[in-house]
Amino acid sequence: MTVLNWAARSRDEEGNLLLDSNPLKGLKKPREKNPNRVVLTGDEYRAMLGVSRQVGWRFHVALVLAHETGHRIGAIRKLTWPDIDFEGKTIRWRAEHEKTGYEHITPLTSEALAALEEARGMGRGKKNGPVLPSSRDATRCTNRVSAFLWWKKAQTLAGLEPKPGRGWHSLRRKFATDLMELPLKVLCELGGWKSPQTVLRCYQQADAGQLRTALESRPRDRT
């Protein structure tokens, strides 16, 4: 489905679509009973952050933004400088770059701002250009393949054993899990989720420590 969707949006050298439409669009996809939804741990994030600049400044900036905003790497790759308000310390997520089509504005943490300042200093494109420009063409955004290769290289440099499901999206799950104490409405606004049910079903995961703390905080009837 991913390949077919890509082909239906991509064009050849003459400007023609590779595929007029996705022939499987609308087909109900099978779902796993126990899908593998990996949450990046704090130790894993710190390990990858420690080697991020060895991969390149673009990866470092993307990694920090993914961790601090909880947004998809696809939306992060397509950010442009007009989306960043340094004075107001906010970031705008455009509807056309969001999977849900939901345009929203979120605040930026000091870590995210520092990463964006670094990107502004390193970028070679125009002031209206991409935050993460392609290394080949500064007027274009970094592509999906580059982001995948960055992650793979950083994982190796950090000494992390490859794990199925531990990719960019594991940072989005970490964001949702780290902020589990927030009201769902607030969390959805911060991460760009339209449905609280999606967060509960696919992103938040309680760990053993949280379960034990919850039980220990329960009022007891003692004799």
Beta strands, then each sheet from edge to edge (+ up, - down):
strand 1: 84-85
strand 2: 90-93
strand 3: 104-107
sheet 1: 1+ 2- 3+
end
